[in-house]
């Protein structure tokens, strides 16, 4: 890996983690407070996460295993919040399941 590729890969990985963390935070805020602005901004951050993941897959010299892991980590947040909410609601009752924020 060249120094330039190393720097590019490092920056993209940093943006990937940052965008994913902001998405998770905003999705949680939107679910708890029913704020549509947080939901919209969260969806934007998720889209940014997917774009950065695509850049990591196509523009960096990472090994195939890391590229597959990156794709899995980019797709998983789309399903995990709803699955986690369903499990919590099943354990603690339907009263804990909040409404979806309106977009």
Buried (B, 14 or more C-beta within 10 A) or exposed (E): EEEEEEEBBEEBBEBBEBBBEBBBEBBEBBBEEBBEEBBBBBBBBBEBBBBBBEBBBEEBEBEEEBBEEBBEBBEEBEEEBEEEBEEEBEEEEEEEEEEEBEE
